[in-house]
Amino acid sequence: MAKKKDDKQKHVSVVTKKSLQFFEEYINNPSPTGFEYPGQKLWLDYLKPYIDESFIDNYGTAVGIINPKAEYRVVIEAHADEISWFVNYITPEGLIYVIRNGGSDHQIAPSKRVNIHTDKGMVKAVFGWPAIHTRSGEKEEAPALKNIFLDCGCTSKDEVEALGIHVGCVITYEDEFMVLNDRYYVGRALDNRAGGFMIAEVARLLKENKQKLPFALYIVNSVQEEIGLRGAEMIAHRIKPHVAIVTDVTHDTSTPMINKITQGDLACGKGPVVSYAPAVQTNLNKLLIKTAEKNDIPFQRQASSRSTGTDTDAFAYSNGGVPSALISLPLRYMHTTVEMIHKEDVDNVISLIYHSLLSIEKDHDFKYSK
């Protein structure tokens, strides 16, 4: 009997048991903005069997290169940094007030366990919060940057400083990677170390499938995206790519309290998301869509008003204009410690980037008018 067109094809996993072990280790390793190096080393160690050359720039952006002698340069890119906090003020009683390092959410902080990074090693602490019994009888004060604080078990500023804690120490959450219902990957910093994982898997597939590219491929894991696309700005000027395909996360809007009228209609499990935005070069975007259709890769669409808010913008507006496009991974609960992504979406983003690279020709011209 002939297969019906609307029959769903059986999903074939791309992520292997070995690569999943790396993914878990990579997610669990802290990589706060400005302090990404340990995670970058992990990433490069995983990537090195699949590339020809690599380097790390002055601020920590890590780059692997395949076919480095070719003149035409294509970038696939993600960002490595996670949101975090900085120690900002230590009280005489030994409590610690913080400021953001990236878009950290003050509302999720109370009762969270954290690691304070010091030259002496990690120091454990918790975000304290007044007990419910003490908050009755008056209008409750919501968590805010002015009232969340850390308690590391000390009773004086001198005790805190003796642990190696000082103003400027970076703070990350403890929460670690898990697989939920054999369907979702869950953890902190899936925004966007999931992207770093996926572009590394593209390199693995190219190597294992013995694909020879007619151009130089730069696999780029940028730093400092969470505070303004800074790592991508720096590395774009160094590489001077001819094409850039960026991957980052976007919001799953199917959960409560999200307005689809303003945020769009996107969901985990329905495939990668292609974006429409001024920074997204139309002909490159059409190549991505045609590739998805040709290879039966499900995909969704998203529109951005002025900017994508991702490293796509940094690459697009560099070097006189670089044809750039964005492939996003739907994610639930962004900038929390329980970010969720669908396993099949991860496989499909990897496949879409992989097959798109195979569709790019030597000296491919994406200009609107030849």
C-alpha positions in Angstrom: 0.0 0.0 0.0 1.4 3.4 -1.0 2.3 5.8 1.9 -0.2 8.6 2.4 1.2 12.1 2.0 -0.1 13.1 5.4 1.5 10.1 7.2 4.1 11.3 9.7 7.5 9.9 8.9 9.3 8.1 11.8 11.8 10.5 13.3 15.4 9.4 13.1 17.6 10.6 15.9 20.7 12.6 15.0 22.1 13.0 18.6 24.1 9.9 19.6 24.6 8.5 23.1 28.2 9.8 23.1 27.2 13.3 22.0 24.4 13.4 24.6 26.9 12.7 27.3 28.9 15.7 26.0 25.8 17.8 25.9 25.0 17.1 29.6 28.6 17.9 30.7 28.5 21.1 28.6 25.2 22.3 30.0 26.2 21.6 33.6 29.5 23.5 33.3 29.0 27.1 34.2 29.7 29.6 31.4 28.6 33.1 32.6 29.0 36.1 30.4 32.6 37.3 30.5 33.8 34.0 32.1 33.1 31.5 29.3 36.5 30.0 29.0 36.1 26.7 30.8 33.0 25.9 28.8 34.7 27.0 25.6 37.6 24.5 26.3 35.1 21.7 26.8 33.4 22.6 23.5 36.6 22.8 21.5 37.8 19.5 23.0 34.7 17.9 21.7 34.9 19.6 18.3 38.6 19.0 17.5 38.2 15.5 15.9 35.9 17.0 13.3 37.8 20.1 12.3 41.2 21.1 10.7 42.1 24.1 12.8 40.8 26.1 15.8 41.5 29.3 17.7 40.1 31.4 20.6 40.1 35.2 20.4 41.0 37.7 23.1 37.6 37.6 24.8 37.0 33.9 24.5 35.0 33.3 21.4 36.0 29.8 20.2 36.2 28.9 16.5 36.7 25.6 14.7 37.6 25.6 10.9 37.0 23.1 8.2 38.9 23.5 4.9 40.6 26.7 6.2 42.5 27.5 2.9 39.4 28.1 0.9 38.8 31.8 0.2 35.0 31.7 0.4 34.0 31.7 4.1 30.8 30.4 5.7 30.0 30.8 9.3 27.6 28.7 11.5 27.3 30.3 14.9 25.8 30.1 18.3 26.6 31.8 21.6 28.2 30.2 24.7 27.4 32.6 27.6 24.7 32.2 30.2 22.9 34.7 32.3 24.3 35.2 35.8 24.8 37.7 38.6 27.6 39.8 40.1 28.3 40.4 43.7 27.5 44.1 44.1 27.4 44.9 47.9 28.3 42.9 51.0 26.5 44.1 54.2 28.1 44.4 57.6 26.0 41.4 58.6 27.4 39.2 55.8 24.6 39.2 53.3 25.2 39.8 49.6 23.3 42.0 47.2 23.6 41.5 43.4 23.3 43.0 40.0 22.6 41.3 36.7 25.1 39.9 34.3 22.8 39.6 31.3 19.0 39.3 31.5 18.8 37.4 34.8 15.2 37.1 36.1 14.8 38.5 39.7 11.5 36.8 40.1 12.8 33.3 40.0 15.8 34.0 42.4 14.3 33.5 45.9 15.1 30.0 47.4 17.5 29.2 44.6 20.9 27.6 45.3 23.9 29.2 43.7 27.7 29.0 43.2 29.8 32.1 43.8 32.9 31.9 41.6 36.1 33.0 43.5 39.8 32.6 43.1 39.7 30.1 45.9 37.0 28.0 44.2 33.2 27.8 44.3 31.4 29.1 47.4 27.8 27.8 48.0 25.0 30.3 48.8 21.3 30.6 48.6 18.9 33.4 47.6 17.1 34.0 50.9 13.5 35.2 51.2 11.2 36.1 54.2 9.0 33.2 55.3 5.3 33.3 54.3 4.4 33.6 58.1 6.2 37.0 58.3 4.5 38.5 55.2 0.9 38.4 56.3 -1.3 41.4 57.1 0.1 43.7 54.6 0.7 44.1 50.8 3.4 41.6 49.9 6.5 42.9 48.3 7.5 41.1 45.1 11.0 39.9 44.4 13.0 42.8 42.8 16.6 43.6 42.2 16.6 45.9 45.3 15.5 43.2 47.7 16.9 39.8 46.6 20.0 38.8 48.5 22.4 35.9 49.0 23.2 34.2 52.3 26.4 32.1 52.3 26.2 31.3 56.0 28.4 34.1 57.2 27.6 36.6 60.0 29.9 39.4 58.9 31.5 41.1 55.9 34.9 39.9 57.1 33.8 36.3 57.1 32.4 36.7 53.5 35.6 38.2 52.3 37.7 35.4 54.0 35.9 32.9 51.7 37.4 34.8 48.7 34.1 36.6 47.9 34.5 40.2 46.7 32.5 42.8 44.7 32.6 41.6 41.0 32.5 37.8 41.8 30.2 36.1 39.3 27.3 33.9 40.5 25.6 31.0 38.7 22.7 28.7 39.5 23.3 25.1 40.5 20.5 23.5 38.5 21.7 20.7 36.2 20.7 18.9 33.0 18.0 16.3 32.8 15.8 14.5 30.3 12.0 14.9 31.0 9.6 12.2 29.8 12.1 11.0 27.2 10.9 14.1 25.2 12.5 17.2 26.5 16.0 18.3 27.5 15.8 20.5 30.6 18.4 22.7 32.2 19.9 26.1 32.8 21.7 27.8 29.9 20.1 25.9 27.1 20.0 29.5 25.9 22.2 29.1 24.0 24.7 26.3 24.7 22.1 24.1 23.0 23.2 26.1 19.9 26.8 25.4 20.5 26.0 21.7 20.9 24.1 21.7 17.6 26.7 23.4 15.5 29.3 21.0 16.9 27.0 18.1 15.8 26.9 19.6 12.3 30.7 19.3 12.2 30.5 15.8 13.4 28.1 14.8 10.7 30.2 16.4 8.0 33.2 14.4 9.2 31.4 11.1 9.7 29.6 11.4 6.3 32.9 12.4 4.6 31.4 15.5 3.1 33.9 17.8 1.3 32.8 21.4 1.3 33.8 23.8 -1.5 34.3 26.6 1.0 35.9 27.2 4.4 33.4 26.5 7.2 33.9 28.5 10.5 32.1 26.9 13.4 31.8 29.8 15.9 30.8 29.7 19.5 30.6 33.4 20.5 30.8 35.0 23.9 28.9 37.9 25.5 25.7 37.7 23.5 23.6 38.2 26.6 24.9 41.7 27.1 24.6 43.0 23.5 26.0 40.6 20.8 29.5 41.7 21.7 31.4 38.5 20.9 29.7 38.1 17.5 30.6 41.7 16.7 34.3 41.1 17.4 34.6 37.8 15.6 32.6 38.9 12.5 35.2 41.6 11.9 38.1 39.1 12.3 36.7 36.3 10.1 35.0 38.6 7.5 32.6 35.8 6.4 30.7 35.8 3.1 27.7 34.0 4.6 26.5 33.5 8.2 23.9 31.0 9.5 23.1 31.7 13.2 21.2 29.5 15.6 19.7 30.6 18.9 16.6 29.9 20.9 13.1 31.5 20.6 10.0 31.4 22.8 7.6 28.5 22.8 4.4 30.5 23.0 2.1 27.6 23.8 2.4 27.8 27.5 0.3 30.0 29.8 0.6 33.8 30.1 2.1 34.4 26.7 0.2 36.4 24.1 0.4 34.8 20.6 -0.9 38.0 19.1 2.3 39.8 20.0 4.7 36.8 20.4 3.7 34.6 17.5 2.5 31.0 17.4 5.4 28.7 18.0 5.8 25.4 19.9 8.3 22.9 20.9 8.2 19.7 18.9 7.0 21.4 15.7 10.5 22.0 14.2 13.1 24.7 13.7 12.0 28.3 13.3 13.0 30.4 10.4 12.9 34.1 10.9 11.8 37.1 8.8 13.5 40.3 9.8 15.5 43.2 8.2 18.8 41.5 9.1 17.7 38.2 7.5 18.9 38.1 3.9 15.9 36.9 1.8 17.7 34.7 -0.7 19.7 32.9 2.1 16.4 32.4 4.0 14.8 30.9 0.9 17.7 28.5 0.6 17.0 27.4 4.2 13.3 26.9 3.5 13.9 25.0 0.2 16.4 22.8 2.0 13.8 22.0 4.8 11.1 21.2 2.2 13.5 19.0 0.1 14.6 17.0 3.1 11.2 16.7 4.9 12.4 18.7 7.9 9.4 20.3 9.7 9.8 24.1 10.3 7.9 27.1 11.7 8.0 30.8 10.8 8.6 33.8 13.0 8.5 37.5 12.2 10.7 40.1 14.0 9.9 43.8 13.9 13.2 45.7 13.9 15.9 43.2 14.9 16.1 39.5 15.7 17.8 40.2 19.1 20.4 37.6 18.2 23.9 37.4 16.9 22.3 37.4 13.4 22.2 41.2 13.6 25.9 41.5 14.5 27.0 39.4 11.5 24.5 40.9 9.0 25.6 44.5 9.6 29.3 43.8 9.7 31.9 44.2 6.9 29.6 46.1 4.6 26.8 43.6 4.9 27.0 39.8 5.2 24.1 37.6 4.0 22.9 36.2 7.3 19.9 34.1 8.4 18.6 32.7 11.7 17.5 29.2 12.6 15.9 29.2 16.0 15.2 26.4 18.5 11.8 26.7 20.3 12.3 26.8 24.1 10.1 27.0 27.1 10.8 29.1 30.2 13.7 31.2 28.8 16.1 32.7 31.3 15.0 30.3 34.1 16.8 27.3 35.4 14.3 24.9 33.8 14.6 25.8 30.2 13.1 23.1 28.0 13.7 22.1 24.4 12.3 19.2 22.4 14.7 16.4 21.5 13.3 16.2 17.9 13.7 19.9 17.4 17.4 19.6 18.3 17.8 16.8 15.7 16.0 18.8 13.1 18.0 22.0 13.7 21.2 20.0 13.2 19.8 18.4 10.1 18.6 21.8 8.6 22.0 23.4 9.1 23.8 20.4 7.8 21.8 20.1 4.6 21.8 23.9 4.1 25.6 23.8 4.1 25.5 21.1 1.4 23.2 23.4 -0.7 25.7 26.3 -0.6 27.9 26.4 -3.7 31.5 27.7 -4.1 31.4 31.5 -4.3 27.6 31.4 -3.8 26.2 34.8 -4.7 23.1 35.8 -2.7 22.7 39.3 -4.1 19.2 40.2 -5.1 20.3 41.5 -8.5 23.2 39.8 -10.3 
